[in-house]
Amino acid sequence: MNADPVREKPPSAAGGGATGDAESGAEDDDLEYGARLPPHKMLNREDARALVARLRSVSPWVVIGVQAALGVCVALLAGAFTGRVDAAISALYGAAVVVVPGALIARGMTSPLTSVSPGVSAVSFMLWELVKIGVSVGLLVLAPKLVQPLSWPALLAALVVCIQVYWLALSWRRPSKNSH
């Protein structure tokens, strides 16, 4: 018995022989699955533009602004909760570890140079992401030297809260004003 899926019998030959029922059952399952798929529709230029307009993304500057605002809120809460200024400063530094590299990549990715071609855009994204990671790691390494005394729990709390804004931003996508 040949179990090679590439060499199946054509649908007109199904049902013949001792294995016909099993093979036709497998083909029926494939047909049922295919029948449940929505039909593919080729988009014309206007449909594609309308789809892109409806799926407009949130500005990276809005995300950076929300991260900065939440970082300030966490710093105020850390200072109020602990009664120590160093906790508030550590939380502000933790927010800066997210906001400063995020602002760098937002600036780099929104420059006109990145939209020259898809290849340039992809390479630009990778380079700016590398810069973002490097600046983030550098800021974390420098934290004990720059923030005296450093409160790691406050720094990490602000860092985690600011990073979570990226997940929240996924729900902010809304249709543009001119889409129906």
Secondary structure, DSSP 8 states (H G I E B T S, - for coil): ----GGG---GGGTT-STTHHHHHHHHHHHHHHHHHS-------HHHHHHHHHHT----HHHHHHHHHHHHHHHHHHHHHHH--HHHHHHHHHHHHHHHHHHHHHHHHHTSGGGGS-HHHHHHHHHHHHHHHHHHHHHHHHHHHHHSSS--HHHHHHHHHHHHHHHHHHGGG----TT--
